[in-house]
Amino acid sequence: MQGSGPLAPGTRFAGEYTILRPLAEGGMGEVYVARQDSTGRERALKVMHPWLVEDPASRLRFEREARVGARIESAHVVDVVGAGIDEPTGLPWIAMELLSGETLYEYLKARGSLPLAEARDLLAQIAHGLGAAHRQHLVHRDLKPDNVMVADTHREGAGRTIKLLDFGIAKLVQERRTGVAATSAVGSPLWMAPEQAQPGAKLRPSTDVWALGLIAYYLLTGKVYWRAANHPQFNLSALLVEAMTHPIDPPSVRARELGASVPPGFDEWFLCCLDRDPERRFADATEAMAALHRALGTGAPAFAPTQPFQAPSHPSGPGQGPTAPLPVSAPPPTAAARSGLPLLLVAVAALGLIVMLGAGGVGLYALWPSEPDAPPPVASAEPAPEGVTSPPVEEAPEPPVEVTPEAPVEEPPPPVADSPAAPPEPTADPPRSTRGDRGLGEPPRPPRVQTGRAEVRGTLSSEAIRRVIQRNQPAVRACYERGLASDPRLEGRITVQFIISAQGTVQTATVADSTLHSPSVEQCITRSILRLRFPQPAGGGIVVTRYPFVLARG
């Protein structure tokens, strides 16, 4: 192998790149600003450290970075433009767009909290990039302000463009499947989900939703949610114990403590993002963002396909059918993580070591062994033209881990004809009502669930659909009863749009309209409909149905 030191300016590399200057250095490689001779464009050129080339695991990880970067279809993720091995040196390399701008951390540090419209726009772009990864069955695992770039678009009158950094370490289930559960304390303690510190925990897109909720709070308040993080004497152990065991207060409560505020409707959405049970969070970033639009009264277009969407050059910081908007959901948070306290103490010690050694990198985590149906898309921002991009800089490598397929999600009670629905399970620390003193001291009234007239597009009769929906009434009632336990005055109308496949199964179920103002009930109802099976439509086509439910206290 030739050349063991940094590449000097003017060096020709990989046949078509000229090194201009060093940009950053990470655990896996050195990053340079280089000119691509064939186009004249400046690129971020990441070259693997020579001492890692002979390590098969490190080399495989580096190669995966190129594949993963090219695989995620969103202009809110750093774009990979080329990859290969330099013949003279034998060094693997990846070429990426070069960004100019600042990290979200730097952006907020200079501005404090953001206006609602700007915060919502930036979060929507983050969710778009994250959702594109989730549709490829990949989890970021280290979403944080330092890994989010606020970049210039280089278009007159255009706003800032978000680019997600550090989409670099992929664990592909399809390539390594031995039945070993995934364990990975990878992430930054301020933003990482509790399951990331639990040995044996399986990660999924909802792992990133936890961080997305915390970032949304950060955008709106300019503050970190955790009390331990805002204490003058920061203590890592106190932070981890708080994140894993303390009650999750509504964000409006924490914001008031810090002299800030959050908009109406945000509390319940946030509590769903930060449910310690990952199966009770929003399923992925797309669902979470659509839910936030609904919670804030800014609904996204109902039938919008997903489309791909860049100040000094900056490395990463230190640290398919039509569908309506997805439902909001915020089930009550549990009081503590599911694992026992001894396990938490082990996790605290392990995470403290990771932070001190700088080994807590990020990664993409592949979830499913096969390609399931993609989740419904969310509307995208206007595509940005080709720009300049700073690359992700990896931390120290982590050994490959093999994972098992994702465990099934706990669903609402199955539809049972002519039988009462099971009462909802009690949960610890129900979220406080976001409507003042509404419902205090008032016992729940017997609920009533009525259905309205369905709108059907397809070859299945409305009567056939009605019969199946009627059999599902106990499940819908159970969802409503669960909501009444938190808000005894809850009632309203919800219209669910769902698509029935040629086989009679439900492909998607989303909230088309609702006056409930209860995300947890809305999501519970849509999930109950996802479990239904209808007669097969004539001719093998799909059927799009909008079905209204009226929920009343009696």
C-alpha positions in Angstrom: 0.0 0.0 0.0 1.3 3.4 -0.9 0.9 6.6 1.1 0.0 6.4 4.7 -0.3 10.1 5.5 -2.8 12.8 4.6 -3.2 13.7 0.9 -1.4 17.0 0.0 -3.2 19.7 -1.9 -2.7 19.2 -5.7 -2.7 15.4 -5.4 -4.6 13.6 -8.1 -6.7 10.9 -6.7 -9.0 8.1 -8.1 -8.3 9.3 -11.7 -10.6 12.3 -11.6 -10.3 14.2 -8.4 -7.7 16.9 -7.4 -7.3 17.4 -3.7 -7.8 21.1 -2.7 -7.7 21.1 1.1 -8.5 18.9 4.1 -12.1 19.3 5.5 -12.6 17.0 8.4 -11.4 13.7 10.0 -13.5 10.9 11.5 -13.0 7.5 12.9 -13.3 5.9 9.4 -11.6 8.3 7.2 -10.2 11.7 6.2 -12.5 14.1 4.3 -11.1 16.5 1.7 -12.5 19.2 -0.5 -11.6 18.0 -4.0 -12.3 19.2 -7.5 -14.0 16.7 -9.8 -12.1 17.2 -13.0 -14.9 15.8 -15.3 -17.4 18.4 -14.1 -15.3 21.1 -12.4 -17.5 20.8 -9.3 -16.1 20.8 -5.8 -16.9 17.6 -3.9 -16.4 16.2 -0.4 -14.1 13.3 -0.9 -13.9 10.8 1.9 -10.9 8.5 1.9 -10.6 5.5 4.2 -7.8 5.6 6.8 -5.0 3.3 5.5 -4.8 1.4 8.8 -8.4 0.3 8.5 -8.2 -1.0 4.9 -7.0 -4.4 6.0 -9.9 -4.8 8.5 -12.7 -6.6 6.7 -15.5 -5.2 9.0 -14.3 -1.6 8.6 -13.9 -2.0 4.9 -17.4 -3.5 4.5 -18.8 -0.7 6.5 -17.1 1.9 4.4 -18.4 0.3 1.2 -21.9 0.2 2.7 -21.8 3.9 3.2 -21.7 4.5 -0.5 -24.5 2.0 -1.2 -26.7 3.5 1.5 -26.1 7.1 0.5 -27.1 6.3 -3.1 -30.1 4.3 -1.9 -32.0 7.0 0.0 -34.1 9.0 -2.4 -34.3 12.4 -0.7 -32.5 15.7 -1.4 -32.6 16.1 2.4 -29.9 13.5 2.7 -26.3 14.1 1.6 -26.0 12.9 -2.0 -23.3 10.3 -2.9 -21.9 11.0 -6.4 -19.3 8.3 -6.7 -17.3 5.6 -5.0 -14.5 3.2 -5.7 -10.9 2.3 -4.9 -7.9 4.3 -5.8 -5.5 2.0 -7.7 -2.2 3.5 -6.7 -2.9 3.6 -3.0 -5.5 0.9 -2.7 -7.6 3.3 -0.6 -11.5 3.1 -0.8 -13.1 6.5 -1.3 -16.6 8.1 -1.5 -17.4 11.4 -3.2 -20.3 13.4 -2.0 -21.9 16.8 -2.6 -20.2 19.6 -0.7 -22.5 21.6 1.5 -22.1 25.2 2.7 -24.0 26.2 5.8 -24.2 25.5 9.5 -25.4 22.7 11.7 -28.8 23.0 13.3 -27.1 23.4 16.6 -25.2 26.4 15.4 -28.3 27.8 13.7 -30.3 27.7 16.9 -27.4 28.9 19.0 -27.4 32.1 17.0 -31.1 32.6 16.9 -32.7 30.9 19.9 -36.2 29.6 19.4 -37.7 29.7 15.9 -41.1 31.1 14.7 -43.6 28.3 14.3 -43.7 28.5 10.5 -39.9 28.2 10.2 -39.7 25.4 12.8 -42.4 23.5 11.0 -40.7 23.9 7.7 -37.3 22.7 8.9 -38.8 19.8 10.8 -40.8 18.8 7.7 -37.5 18.6 5.7 -35.9 16.6 8.5 -38.8 14.2 8.5 -38.7 13.9 4.7 -35.1 12.8 4.7 -35.6 10.5 7.7 -38.8 9.1 6.1 -36.9 8.2 2.9 -34.5 6.2 5.0 -37.3 4.5 6.9 -38.9 3.5 3.6 -35.6 1.7 2.8 -35.9 0.0 6.2 -33.0 2.0 7.7 -32.8 3.7 11.0 -30.4 6.7 11.6 -29.9 6.1 15.4 -28.1 9.4 16.0 -30.5 12.1 14.8 -29.4 15.3 16.6 -28.9 19.0 15.8 -25.2 18.4 15.1 -26.1 15.9 12.4 -28.6 18.2 10.7 -27.2 20.7 8.2 -29.0 24.0 7.5 -27.7 24.7 4.1 -28.0 27.4 1.5 -30.1 26.6 -1.6 -28.3 28.9 -3.9 -31.7 30.0 -5.3 -32.9 33.6 -5.2 -35.8 33.9 -2.7 -35.5 30.3 -1.5 -35.3 29.4 2.1 -32.8 27.1 3.8 -32.5 23.4 2.9 -32.0 20.7 5.4 -29.5 18.0 4.8 -29.2 15.0 7.2 -25.6 14.0 7.9 -23.9 10.8 9.0 -26.0 8.3 7.1 -23.0 6.1 7.0 -23.1 2.8 8.9 -25.7 0.3 7.6 -26.6 -3.0 9.2 -28.3 -5.0 6.5 -30.5 -7.8 7.7 -30.6 -9.2 4.2 -26.8 -9.8 4.4 -26.5 -11.0 7.9 -29.3 -13.1 9.3 -28.5 -15.5 12.2 -31.2 -14.9 14.7 -29.1 -12.9 17.1 -30.9 -9.9 18.6 -29.5 -6.5 17.9 -27.9 -4.6 20.7 -26.4 -1.2 20.1 -25.9 1.7 22.5 -25.2 4.0 19.6 -26.4 7.5 19.7 -26.1 10.7 21.7 -27.7 10.6 25.2 -29.5 13.9 24.8 -31.5 12.6 21.8 -31.3 8.8 21.8 -34.3 6.6 22.6 -34.3 4.4 25.7 -34.2 1.2 23.8 -30.9 2.1 22.3 -29.4 1.5 25.8 -31.1 -1.8 26.3 -29.1 -4.9 25.3 -31.3 -7.1 23.1 -33.6 -4.3 22.1 -34.7 -4.2 18.4 -34.5 -0.9 16.8 -37.1 0.4 14.3 -38.1 3.7 12.6 -39.9 4.7 15.8 -36.5 4.8 17.4 -35.8 7.9 15.3 -39.2 9.3 16.1 -38.1 9.8 19.7 -35.3 12.1 18.5 -37.6 13.8 16.0 -39.9 14.8 18.9 -37.0 16.2 20.9 -35.7 18.1 18.0 -39.2 19.6 17.4 -39.2 20.9 21.0 -35.7 22.2 20.5 -36.7 24.2 17.4 -39.7 25.7 19.1 -38.0 26.6 22.4 -34.3 26.8 21.7 -33.9 24.6 24.7 -33.2 20.9 25.4 -36.2 19.1 26.9 -34.4 17.3 29.7 -34.1 19.1 33.1 -30.8 17.4 33.7 -29.4 18.9 30.5 -30.5 22.4 31.6 -29.0 22.2 35.0 -25.9 24.4 35.6 -23.9 21.3 36.6 -24.6 18.8 33.9 -24.5 15.1 35.0 -24.6 12.4 32.4 -25.9 9.7 34.8 -28.7 12.1 36.0 -29.7 12.7 32.3 -29.9 9.0 31.5 -31.9 8.2 34.6 -34.3 11.0 33.8 -34.7 10.0 30.1 -35.3 6.3 31.0 -37.3 6.4 34.3 -38.8 9.9 35.1 -42.3 10.8 34.0 -42.4 12.5 30.6 -44.1 15.8 31.3 -46.0 17.6 28.6 -43.6 19.9 26.7 -45.7 22.9 27.6 -44.8 22.3 31.3 -41.1 22.1 30.6 -41.2 25.1 28.3 -42.9 27.3 30.9 -40.1 26.4 33.4 -37.6 27.8 30.9 -39.6 30.9 29.9 -40.6 29.5 26.6 -43.8 28.1 25.0 -45.1 25.6 22.5 -48.1 25.9 20.3 -51.5 24.4 21.1 -51.8 20.8 20.0 -48.1 20.1 20.4 -48.3 18.4 23.8 -50.1 15.3 22.7 -48.0 14.9 19.6 -44.8 15.1 21.6 -46.0 12.6 24.2 -46.6 10.1 21.4 -43.1 10.7 20.0 -41.6 10.1 23.5 -43.6 7.1 24.6 -41.1 4.7 26.1 -42.8 1.8 24.4 -41.5 2.2 20.8 -44.6 0.3 19.5 -46.8 3.1 20.8 -45.0 5.9 19.1 -45.6 7.0 15.6 -44.5 4.2 13.3 -42.0 6.4 11.4 -41.0 9.9 10.5 -43.6 10.2 7.7 -46.5 9.3 10.0 -45.1 11.6 12.7 -44.8 14.7 10.5 -48.3 14.2 9.0 -49.6 13.9 12.5 -47.9 17.2 13.5 -49.5 18.9 10.5 -52.9 17.8 11.8 -52.1 18.6 15.5 -51.1 22.2 14.5 -54.0 22.6 12.1 -51.7 22.7 9.0 -52.8 19.6 7.1 -50.6 18.4 4.3 -52.1 17.7 0.9 -54.0 14.4 0.9 -52.8 12.9 -2.4 -49.2 14.0 -2.7 -46.5 11.6 -3.9 -43.2 11.6 -2.2 -40.5 13.4 -4.2 -36.8 13.9 -3.7 -36.2 17.3 -2.5 -27.5 23.0 0.4 -22.2 29.9 4.0 -18.1 28.3 4.7 -17.8 24.6 3.9 -18.6 22.6 7.0 -18.1 19.0 8.1 -20.5 17.2 10.3 -20.7 18.6 13.8 -19.2 17.3 16.9 -21.2 15.5 18.0 -47.4 3.7 -3.7 -51.0 4.5 -4.2 -52.9 7.6 -3.1 -53.2 8.3 0.6 -54.6 10.9 2.9 -52.7 12.5 5.8 -51.7 10.0 8.5 -53.2 10.1 11.9 -51.9 11.8 15.0 -51.3 9.6 18.0 -50.3 10.1 21.6 -50.9 7.2 23.9 -50.1 7.7 27.6 -46.4 7.4 28.4 -45.3 4.7 30.7 -43.6 5.7 33.9 -40.4 3.8 33.3 -38.5 1.8 30.7 -39.5 -1.8 30.4 -36.1 -3.1 31.5 -35.2 -3.3 35.2 -33.1 -0.8 37.1 -29.9 -3.0 37.2 -30.0 -3.0 33.4 -30.4 0.7 33.4 -27.3 1.1 35.6 -25.3 -1.0 33.2 -26.6 1.1 30.3 -25.7 4.3 32.1 -22.1 3.1 32.7 -21.8 1.9 29.1 -23.1 5.1 27.7 -20.9 7.2 29.9 -17.9 5.3 28.5 -19.1 5.8 25.0 -19.5 9.5 25.4 -16.1 9.9 27.0 -14.3 7.9 24.4 -16.2 9.4 21.5 -17.3 6.0 20.3 -21.0 6.7 20.1 -21.3 7.2 16.4 -24.4 6.9 14.3 -25.6 4.2 12.0 -28.3 3.0 9.8 -30.0 -0.1 11.0 -31.8 -2.3 8.5 -35.0 -3.7 9.8 -36.8 -6.2 7.7 -35.5 -9.4 5.9 -37.8 -8.8 3.0 -39.4 -5.8 1.2 -42.8 -5.0 2.8 -45.2 -2.5 1.4 -43.8 1.0 1.7 -45.7 3.3 4.1 -47.8 6.1 2.7 -45.7 9.0 1.4 -45.8 12.6 2.8 -45.8 15.7 0.7 -42.4 17.1 0.0 -41.0 20.5 -0.3 -40.0 22.0 -3.7 -36.9 20.1 -5.0 -33.7 21.9 -4.5 -31.2 22.1 -7.4 -27.8 20.5 -7.2 -25.8 22.3 -4.6 -22.8 21.9 -2.4 -22.7 19.5 0.5 -20.5 18.6 3.5 -20.1 14.9 4.1 -21.0 12.8 7.0 -18.0 12.1 9.3 -18.2 8.7 11.0 -17.1 8.0 14.5 -15.1 4.9 15.6 -16.4 1.7 13.9 -18.8 -0.7 15.6 -18.6 -4.4 15.0 -21.3 -5.8 12.7 -24.4 -7.0 14.5 -27.0 -9.5 13.1 -30.6 -8.9 13.8 -33.9 -10.8 13.7 -37.0 -9.6 12.0 -39.0 -6.9 13.8 -41.4 -8.1 16.5 -45.1 -7.6 15.7 -46.7 -4.4 16.8 -49.3 -4.5 19.6 -52.5 -3.7 17.9 -56.0 -2.7 19.2 -58.4 -5.6 20.1 -59.3 -7.7 17.1 -62.9 -7.3 15.7 -65.2 -9.9 17.3 -68.9 -10.0 16.3 -71.5 -9.6 19.0 -69.1 -9.4 21.9 -68.2 -6.4 24.0 -64.8 -4.9 23.6 -62.2 -5.6 26.3 -61.6 -2.6 28.6 -58.5 -0.6 27.9 -55.4 -1.6 29.8 -54.4 0.9 32.6 -51.3 2.9 31.9 -49.0 4.8 34.2 -48.8 8.5 34.2 -51.5 9.4 31.7 -50.8 12.7 29.8 -52.2 15.7 31.3 -55.1 17.3 29.5 -54.1 20.0 27.1 -57.5 21.7 27.5 -57.3 23.3 30.8 -59.4 21.7 33.6 -61.6 19.9 31.2 -62.8 16.6 32.6 -61.3 16.9 36.1 -63.3 14.9 38.6 -65.8 13.8 35.9 -66.3 10.0 35.4 -66.4 8.6 31.9 -69.9 8.2 30.5 -71.0 5.1 28.6 -69.6 5.5 25.1 -71.5 5.3 21.8 -70.0 4.5 18.4 -72.1 5.2 15.3 -71.1 5.0 11.6 -72.1 7.3 8.8 -72.4 6.9 5.1 -69.3 5.5 3.4 -67.7 6.9 0.2 -66.5 4.0 -1.9 -64.4 4.1 -5.1 -64.0 0.6 -6.5 -65.9 -2.6 -7.2 -66.8 -3.6 -3.7 -70.3 -2.6 -2.5 -70.8 -0.2 0.4 -72.9 -2.8 2.1 -70.1 -5.4 2.0 -67.8 -2.9 3.6 -70.4 -1.8 6.2 -70.8 -5.4 7.4 -67.1 -5.8 8.1 -66.9 -2.4 9.7 -69.9 -3.2 12.0 -68.0 -6.4 13.2 -65.1 -4.1 14.1 -67.3 -1.8 16.3 -66.1 -3.4 19.6 -62.5 -2.6 18.7 -63.4 1.0 17.9 -65.3 1.3 21.1 -62.4 0.0 23.1 -60.2 2.7 21.5 -62.8 5.3 22.5 -63.0 4.1 26.0 -59.2 4.3 26.3 -59.4 7.9 25.2 -62.2 8.7 27.7 -60.0 7.4 30.5 -57.7 10.4 29.8 -60.3 12.9 28.8 -63.9 12.1 30.1 -65.4 14.8 27.8 -63.9 13.4 24.6 -66.3 13.1 21.7 -66.4 13.9 18.0 -66.3 12.6 14.5 -63.5 10.9 12.7 -63.4 9.9 9.0 -60.9 7.2 8.1 -59.7 6.6 4.6 -58.5 3.1 3.8 -57.4 1.2 0.7 -58.6 -2.4 0.3 -56.3 -4.5 -1.8 -57.3 -7.0 -4.5 -56.9 -9.7 -1.8 -59.3 -8.0 0.5 -56.6 -6.8 3.0 -56.3 -3.2 4.1 -53.1 -1.6 2.6 -53.3 1.7 4.3 -55.6 3.4 6.9 -55.3 7.1 7.6 -57.3 9.9 9.2 -58.9 12.0 6.5 -60.8 14.3 8.9 -61.3 14.4 12.6 -62.9 16.7 15.3 -61.7 14.4 18.1 -58.5 16.2 18.9 -57.2 12.9 20.4 -54.3 11.5 18.5 -54.2 8.4 20.6 -57.8 7.4 19.7 -57.3 8.3 16.1 -54.3 6.1 15.7 -55.9 3.3 17.7 -58.9 3.3 15.3 -56.9 3.3 12.2 -54.8 0.4 13.4 -57.9 -1.6 14.2 -59.0 -1.1 10.6 -55.7 -2.2 9.3 -56.4 -5.6 10.7 -59.7 -6.1 8.9 -60.2 -8.4 5.9 -62.9 -7.6 3.3 -64.3 -9.7 0.5 -62.1 -9.6 -2.6 -63.1 -6.8 -5.0 -64.5 -7.9 -8.3 -62.0 -7.7 -11.1 -58.9 -7.7 -8.8 -58.7 -3.9 -8.4 -58.3 -1.8 -5.3 -61.1 0.0 -3.4 -60.6 3.4 -1.8 -63.1 4.0 1.1 -63.8 6.9 3.4 -65.7 5.8 6.4 -67.0 8.2 9.1 -67.4 7.3 12.8 -69.2 9.4 15.4 -68.0 8.9 19.0 -70.3 10.2 21.8 -70.3 9.8 25.5 -73.9 8.7 25.6 
